[in-house]
């Protein structure tokens, strides 16, 4: 069974936790992260799964919606500054990295060689459903469709944001449009609840 992997550079086990909760009427995954301030290093946690074959084709041909609940990102003036608290979706195919970063008000796209960043304004402190489209961004960047990539949920806190912080992720779905009808014809639940954190699976 393919499972999500957890990547937590520079973090001790006591500096993060994952838990299943119900908050504001919705079940979801809470990611707690402690920024110690030591060395002013970025603290981040990444939940990733590798996709290829039909599952990758499903991702590239669909829009994806995800429910998130984030705190204020403090990132509009300096997206990756020391005080930023970022929730994001990220893909990486070994050559190209695509990041969808949920901000307070900042919107737009930045590109740096093999890294494309899409800033998406999202309401803070309440659940909101946001939609991203990986295939569309690959086409806009004129990148060749990959044979495999990792799909990740990312939460990071800049070096000056000392203390505990939390991000919440809930139901993730693909929405594939019919080329004949021009309507959403298929909705596939990717992530609705977690029986075991070690077995979170992205069912594309």
C-alpha positions as CSV (number, residue, x, y, z in Angstrom):
1,X,0.0,0.0,0.0
2,X,1.3,3.4,-0.9
3,X,1.4,5.7,2.1
4,X,2.2,9.3,2.8
5,X,5.7,10.0,4.0
6,X,6.5,12.7,6.6
7,X,9.5,15.0,6.1
8,X,10.5,17.2,9.0
9,X,14.1,18.6,8.6
10,X,15.7,20.0,11.7
11,X,12.7,19.1,13.9
12,X,12.8,16.8,16.9
13,X,9.7,14.5,17.5
14,X,8.6,16.8,20.3
15,X,8.4,19.8,17.8
16,X,5.5,18.6,15.8
17,X,2.4,16.4,16.0
18,X,-0.4,15.2,13.7
19,X,-3.9,14.5,15.0
20,X,-7.4,13.9,13.8
21,X,-9.9,16.5,15.1
22,X,-13.3,18.0,14.5
23,X,-13.2,21.8,14.6
24,X,-15.8,24.3,13.4
25,X,-18.0,21.5,12.3
26,X,-15.5,19.7,10.0
27,X,-13.3,16.7,10.5
28,X,-9.7,17.2,9.5
29,X,-6.0,16.7,10.1
30,X,-4.3,19.1,12.4
31,X,-0.6,19.7,11.9
32,X,1.1,21.3,14.9
33,X,4.5,22.8,14.5
34,X,6.9,24.3,17.0
35,X,9.2,27.1,15.9
36,X,12.0,27.1,18.5
37,X,13.7,30.2,17.1
38,X,17.1,28.4,17.5
39,X,19.3,29.5,14.7
40,X,16.4,31.3,13.1
41,X,15.9,28.4,10.7
42,X,12.7,27.7,8.8
43,X,10.6,25.0,10.5
44,X,8.5,23.0,8.2
45,X,6.7,19.7,7.8
46,X,5.8,18.0,4.5
47,X,3.4,15.1,4.0
48,X,4.1,13.6,0.6
49,X,3.0,10.8,-1.7
50,X,4.6,9.6,-4.9
51,X,2.3,9.4,-8.0
52,X,2.8,7.8,-11.4
53,X,0.9,6.0,-14.0
54,X,-2.9,6.4,-14.0
55,X,-2.9,8.2,-10.7
56,X,-0.5,10.8,-12.1
57,X,-2.6,11.1,-15.2
58,X,-5.7,11.7,-13.0
59,X,-3.9,14.5,-11.2
60,X,-2.7,16.2,-14.4
61,X,-6.1,16.1,-16.1
62,X,-8.1,17.4,-13.1
63,X,-8.7,20.3,-10.8
64,X,-8.1,19.6,-7.1
65,X,-10.1,21.1,-4.3
66,X,-8.8,21.0,-0.7
67,X,-10.4,22.3,2.5
68,X,-7.9,24.2,4.6
69,X,-8.1,26.2,7.8
70,X,-5.1,28.5,8.3
71,X,-4.0,31.2,10.6
72,X,-2.9,34.6,9.2
73,X,0.1,34.0,7.1
74,X,1.9,37.3,7.7
75,X,3.3,36.8,4.3
76,X,1.8,39.4,1.9
77,X,4.7,41.9,2.1
78,X,7.4,39.2,2.2
79,X,6.1,35.8,1.3
80,X,9.1,33.9,2.6
81,X,10.1,36.3,5.4
82,X,11.1,35.4,8.9
83,X,7.5,35.9,10.2
84,X,5.7,34.0,7.5
85,X,3.4,31.1,8.5
86,X,2.6,29.2,5.2
87,X,0.2,26.4,4.3
88,X,0.7,25.1,0.8
89,X,0.3,22.3,-1.7
90,X,3.4,21.4,-3.6
91,X,4.4,19.0,-6.4
92,X,8.0,18.0,-7.4
93,X,9.0,15.9,-10.4
94,X,12.7,16.0,-9.7
95,X,13.2,18.8,-12.1
96,X,10.3,21.2,-11.5
97,X,8.7,22.3,-8.2
98,X,5.2,23.8,-8.3
99,X,3.9,25.5,-5.1
100,X,0.4,26.7,-4.4
101,X,0.8,29.0,-1.4
102,X,-2.3,30.2,0.5
103,X,-1.9,33.8,1.5
104,X,-3.9,36.5,3.2
105,X,-4.3,38.8,0.3
106,X,-1.3,38.3,-2.0
107,X,-2.1,36.8,-5.4
108,X,-0.2,36.1,-8.6
109,X,2.6,33.9,-9.9
110,X,6.3,34.0,-9.6
111,X,8.8,31.8,-11.6
112,X,12.4,30.9,-10.9
113,X,13.9,28.5,-13.4
114,X,12.5,25.2,-12.3
115,X,10.2,26.6,-9.5
116,X,6.8,28.1,-10.1
117,X,4.9,29.6,-7.2
118,X,1.2,30.4,-7.3
119,X,-0.1,32.7,-4.5
120,X,-3.8,32.1,-3.7
121,X,-5.6,34.4,-1.2
122,X,-7.6,32.4,1.4
123,X,-9.7,33.5,4.3
124,X,-8.0,32.9,7.7
125,X,-9.3,31.2,10.8
126,X,-12.2,29.3,9.2
127,X,-12.6,26.4,6.8
128,X,-12.4,27.3,3.1
129,X,-12.3,25.2,0.0
130,X,-9.6,26.2,-2.5
131,X,-9.0,24.8,-6.0
132,X,-5.7,24.2,-7.8
133,X,-4.9,22.8,-11.2
134,X,-1.4,21.2,-11.6
135,X,-1.8,20.3,-15.3
136,X,-2.8,23.9,-16.2
137,X,0.3,25.3,-14.4
138,X,2.6,22.9,-16.2
139,X,1.1,24.0,-19.5
140,X,1.5,27.7,-18.6
141,X,5.1,27.1,-17.6
142,X,5.7,25.1,-20.8
143,X,7.0,22.2,-18.8
144,X,6.9,18.6,-20.1
145,X,4.4,16.4,-18.3
146,X,6.4,14.2,-15.9
147,X,6.5,10.5,-15.6
148,X,6.3,10.7,-11.8
149,X,6.1,13.3,-9.1
150,X,5.4,13.8,-5.4
151,X,2.3,15.5,-4.2
152,X,2.7,17.2,-0.8
153,X,0.8,19.1,1.9
154,X,3.3,21.6,3.4
155,X,3.2,23.7,6.6
156,X,6.1,26.1,7.4
157,X,6.9,28.8,10.0
158,X,9.7,31.4,9.6
159,X,12.5,31.8,12.1
160,X,11.0,34.7,14.1
161,X,7.6,33.0,14.6
162,X,8.6,31.5,17.9
163,X,6.0,29.2,19.5
164,X,3.4,26.6,18.4
165,X,1.4,27.0,15.2
166,X,-1.3,24.9,13.6
167,X,-2.6,24.2,10.1
168,X,-5.6,22.1,9.2
169,X,-6.3,20.1,6.1
170,X,-9.5,18.2,5.2
171,X,-11.3,16.7,2.2
172,X,-9.3,16.6,-1.0
173,X,-11.1,15.8,-4.2
174,X,-10.4,15.7,-7.9
175,X,-12.9,17.4,-10.3
176,X,-12.6,16.2,-13.9
177,X,-14.5,18.1,-16.6
178,X,-16.2,16.4,-19.4
179,X,-14.9,17.6,-22.8
180,X,-18.3,17.0,-24.4
181,X,-20.6,18.6,-21.8
182,X,-18.2,21.2,-20.4
183,X,-19.4,20.2,-16.9
184,X,-17.9,18.6,-13.9
185,X,-18.6,14.9,-14.6
186,X,-16.5,13.2,-12.0
187,X,-15.7,13.8,-8.4
188,X,-13.3,11.5,-6.6
189,X,-12.7,11.7,-2.9
190,X,-9.0,11.7,-2.2
191,X,-8.8,12.3,1.5
192,X,-11.7,12.5,3.8
193,X,-10.7,10.9,7.1
194,X,-7.6,9.2,8.5
195,X,-7.7,5.9,10.3
196,X,-4.0,5.9,10.9
197,X,-1.7,8.8,10.2
198,X,0.9,6.4,8.8
199,X,-1.6,5.3,6.2
200,X,-2.9,8.6,4.7
201,X,-3.4,7.8,1.0
202,X,-4.1,10.0,-2.0
203,X,-6.5,7.9,-4.0
204,X,-6.2,9.3,-7.5
